[in-house]
Amino acid sequence: MHSFRGTHAVIYALFEANGKLNQSAMRAQIQLMLDEGVDGITVLGLATEVNKLTPREQRDIIKWAAEEIKNRVPLSVTITGNNVDTQRELTLFAIDNGADWLILQPPAVGSFSGDVYLNFFKNVARGFSVPFAIQNAPQYLGRSLTSSDIDKLTDECPQFSLIKAEVSAIEIANLIKAIGNKLTILNGRGALEITDCLRAGVDGFVLAPDVIDFSKKILDLWEVGDYKSAEEMYQKVLPVIVFIMQSIEHLICYGKRIYGLRSGIEIYDRAPALVPTKFGLESAAYWSEYLGSFSSISR
């Protein structure tokens, strides 16, 4: 059985000049992440621009990822949709095509009490035995569960065994204090506050590929007790993280371009998308040169 601790790469959607998904670039991205030693691959997250993808494209990405991974690391799929049936259909497809765990997003329609979201998630997961996570990302999704909501959900549905958070280190610490060791807690936010999150007791991270080699190295150093080197590595990469993590749109525009420059893949946008500025492109080029190519940091 897979462990879900560690560093998971949530892959970017990579497009051709005509706006179509670039299958070969997507597969190469997954292989590069595996070569970098990530502990898991995630697809259809916010970095994958899931809301710009057709249902067919979403299913294609799941299949491509499973074919490339070949069970070497856990595959997780973010499940979106504004009704229970839509999320259950995608959940069933993901499980049938090799997903090891699922990340449920709250529906993007309306704003409701915690009990409404709890019932929604329970109905989506009903009858499935794979592990589920809730994506708790109020900054990006505009809706989330409280610690007490999460505690109640895990008591009522044991298959909810992970949280995929997008919150500060202080909020991570509060969540860990509230629920103890009941859940595997993974944070995102591009690895902002990564060492603070580790001090708080987080189990790992789900991150876009742009600087994930550095983030993984930080986590690896931390786990062997080399806290000084981990902090020094974080200090080195922090300016790049701050540049990238201004918003999800900024991440997709400039973080993806930093990934492209570091990996040698040309980046094209699918509309609607943030239009890069001349200075923004210059900054992305500066930071990609600062980081170097993938596998340039010693392991």
C-alpha positions in Angstrom: 0.0 0.0 0.0 1.2 3.5 -0.9 2.1 6.1 1.7 0.8 9.5 0.8 3.5 11.5 2.8 6.1 13.5 0.9 6.2 15.7 -2.1 3.6 15.4 -4.8 3.8 17.1 -8.1 0.5 18.6 -9.5 1.2 18.8 -13.2 0.7 21.8 -15.4 -1.6 21.7 -18.5 0.7 22.1 -21.4 -0.7 23.2 -24.7 0.3 23.4 -28.4 0.4 26.7 -30.2 -3.1 26.0 -31.5 -4.4 25.6 -28.0 -4.8 21.8 -28.0 -3.3 19.7 -25.2 0.3 18.7 -25.9 0.2 15.0 -25.1 4.0 14.4 -25.6 4.9 17.5 -23.4 2.4 16.3 -20.7 3.9 12.8 -20.6 7.5 14.3 -20.6 6.5 16.5 -17.6 5.3 13.4 -15.7 8.5 11.5 -16.5 10.6 14.5 -15.4 8.8 14.7 -12.1 9.4 10.9 -11.6 13.1 11.4 -12.5 13.2 14.2 -9.8 12.1 11.6 -7.3 8.7 13.0 -6.3 6.6 10.9 -4.0 3.4 11.2 -6.0 1.7 12.7 -9.0 -1.5 14.8 -8.9 -3.6 15.7 -11.9 -6.5 18.0 -12.6 -5.6 20.5 -9.8 -5.8 24.3 -10.1 -2.3 24.3 -11.7 -3.7 21.9 -14.4 -6.3 24.6 -15.3 -9.0 21.9 -14.8 -11.8 24.3 -15.5 -10.5 25.0 -19.0 -10.4 21.3 -19.9 -13.2 19.4 -21.5 -14.4 16.2 -19.8 -12.6 14.2 -22.5 -9.4 16.1 -21.9 -9.7 15.5 -18.2 -10.0 11.8 -18.7 -7.2 11.8 -21.2 -4.8 13.4 -18.7 -5.8 10.8 -16.0 -5.0 7.9 -18.5 -1.7 9.5 -19.6 -0.6 9.9 -16.1 -1.4 6.4 -15.1 0.4 5.0 -18.2 3.5 7.0 -17.4 3.6 6.3 -13.7 3.1 2.5 -14.0 2.3 2.3 -10.2 5.7 3.6 -9.2 4.2 6.4 -7.1 0.7 7.2 -6.0 -1.5 8.9 -8.5 -4.1 11.3 -7.1 -6.9 13.0 -9.1 -8.6 16.2 -8.1 -12.4 15.8 -8.6 -14.4 18.8 -9.6 -18.0 19.3 -10.5 -21.1 21.2 -9.4 -23.2 18.2 -8.6 -22.8 14.8 -6.9 -23.3 12.8 -10.1 -20.7 14.7 -12.0 -18.1 14.1 -9.3 -19.1 10.5 -8.8 -18.7 9.8 -12.6 -15.2 11.3 -12.6 -14.3 9.5 -9.4 -15.3 6.1 -10.9 -13.3 6.8 -14.0 -10.3 7.9 -12.0 -10.4 4.7 -9.9 -10.9 2.5 -12.9 -7.8 4.1 -14.5 -5.4 3.7 -11.6 -6.0 6.6 -9.2 -4.8 5.7 -5.7 -6.5 8.6 -3.9 -9.0 11.3 -4.8 -9.0 15.0 -3.8 -12.6 16.4 -3.7 -13.1 20.1 -4.4 -16.3 21.8 -3.1 -18.8 22.7 -5.9 -18.1 26.1 -7.3 -21.8 27.2 -7.1 -23.1 29.1 -4.1 -21.7 29.4 -0.6 -23.2 27.1 2.0 -22.8 26.0 5.6 -20.3 23.3 6.5 -23.1 20.7 6.9 -24.1 21.2 3.2 -20.5 20.5 2.1 -20.2 17.5 4.4 -23.3 15.9 3.0 -22.1 16.7 -0.6 -18.7 15.0 0.0 -20.3 12.0 1.8 -22.6 11.5 -1.2 -19.8 11.7 -3.7 -17.7 9.1 -1.7 -20.5 6.7 -1.0 -19.6 3.2 -1.9 -16.0 3.9 -2.8 -13.2 2.4 -0.7 -10.2 4.4 -1.9 -8.8 7.2 0.3 -10.3 10.6 -0.2 -9.0 14.1 0.6 -10.8 17.4 0.9 -9.2 20.3 -0.8 -9.4 23.1 1.8 -8.3 26.2 -0.1 -10.4 29.2 0.9 -8.0 31.7 -0.6 -8.4 30.1 -4.1 -11.8 28.4 -4.0 -13.7 30.8 -1.8 -15.2 28.1 0.4 -13.8 25.6 2.9 -14.5 23.5 6.0 -13.6 24.3 9.6 -11.5 22.0 11.7 -14.7 20.8 13.5 -16.3 20.1 10.1 -13.3 18.0 9.0 -13.2 16.1 12.3 -16.9 15.3 11.9 -16.4 14.1 8.4 -13.6 11.8 9.2 -15.6 10.3 12.1 -18.5 9.6 9.8 -16.6 8.6 6.7 -13.2 6.9 7.5 -12.2 6.9 3.8 -11.7 10.6 4.2 -8.1 10.3 5.5 -6.3 13.2 4.0 -6.5 17.0 3.7 -5.0 18.9 0.7 -4.7 22.4 2.2 -3.8 25.7 0.8 -3.3 27.7 4.0 -0.7 29.4 6.2 1.7 27.6 8.5 -0.3 28.9 11.5 -3.5 27.5 10.1 -1.8 24.2 9.4 -0.6 24.1 13.1 -4.2 24.9 14.3 -5.6 22.1 12.1 -3.0 19.6 13.4 -3.8 20.6 17.0 -7.5 20.2 16.4 -7.5 16.8 14.7 -4.3 15.2 16.0 -3.0 12.3 13.9 -6.3 11.3 12.3 -5.4 12.6 8.9 -2.5 12.9 6.5 -2.1 16.7 6.0 -0.6 18.0 2.8 -0.2 21.7 2.1 0.3 23.6 -1.1 0.7 27.4 -1.7 3.8 26.8 -3.8 5.9 25.8 -0.8 5.5 29.2 0.9 6.4 28.8 4.6 7.6 25.3 3.9 9.9 25.0 6.9 7.3 26.6 9.2 4.8 24.0 7.9 7.3 21.3 8.6 7.8 22.6 12.2 4.1 22.6 12.6 4.0 18.8 11.7 2.7 18.7 8.1 3.1 15.4 6.3 4.0 16.7 2.9 3.1 19.0 0.0 1.3 19.1 -3.3 3.2 21.5 -5.5 3.4 22.6 -9.2 6.6 21.5 -10.9 8.4 24.8 -11.3 10.6 24.6 -8.2 9.6 21.2 -6.9 13.2 19.9 -7.0 14.2 22.5 -4.4 11.0 21.8 -2.3 11.7 18.1 -2.3 15.3 18.6 -1.3 14.1 20.8 1.6 11.7 18.1 2.8 14.4 15.4 2.4 16.9 17.4 4.4 14.3 18.0 7.1 13.4 14.4 7.4 17.0 13.4 8.1 17.4 16.2 10.7 19.5 18.6 8.7 17.4 21.6 9.5 20.1 24.1 8.9 20.7 23.0 5.3 16.9 22.8 4.8 16.5 26.4 5.9 19.4 27.5 3.7 17.8 25.8 0.7 14.5 27.5 1.5 16.2 30.9 1.7 17.7 30.3 -1.8 14.4 29.4 -3.4 12.1 31.7 -1.5 12.4 34.7 -3.8 11.3 32.6 -6.8 8.3 31.2 -4.8 7.3 34.7 -3.9 7.5 35.8 -7.5 5.4 32.8 -8.7 2.7 32.7 -6.0 1.0 36.0 -6.4 -2.3 34.3 -7.5 -3.3 31.1 -9.3 -3.4 33.1 -12.6 0.1 34.4 -11.9 1.3 30.8 -11.2 -0.1 29.5 -14.4 1.4 32.4 -16.4 4.8 32.7 -14.9 5.3 29.6 -12.9 4.6 27.5 -15.9 7.0 29.6 -18.0 9.8 29.0 -15.4 9.0 25.3 -15.6 9.2 25.5 -19.4 12.5 27.4 -19.4 14.0 24.9 -16.9 12.9 21.9 -18.8 13.3 23.1 -22.4 9.6 23.1 -23.3 7.9 26.0 -25.0 4.9 27.3 -23.2 1.6 28.4 -24.9 -1.5 29.6 -23.1 -5.2 28.5 -23.5 -7.5 31.5 -23.3 -8.7 33.0 -21.0 -5.3 33.5 -19.5 -3.2 36.2 -17.9 -1.1 37.9 -20.7 2.5 38.0 -19.7 4.3 41.3 -19.8 7.7 42.0 -21.2 9.1 42.6 -17.6 7.3 39.4 -16.4 8.9 37.3 -19.1 12.3 38.9 -18.3 11.7 38.1 -14.6 10.8 34.5 -15.4 13.9 34.1 -17.5 16.0 35.6 -14.7 14.6 33.3 -12.0 14.9 30.2 -14.2 18.6 31.0 -14.9 19.0 31.5 -11.1 17.6 28.1 -10.4 19.3 26.3 -13.2 17.9 23.2 -15.0 16.2 20.4 -13.3 18.6 17.9 -11.6 21.1 20.7 -11.2 20.9 20.6 -7.4 22.9 17.8 -5.7 21.1 14.9 -4.2 
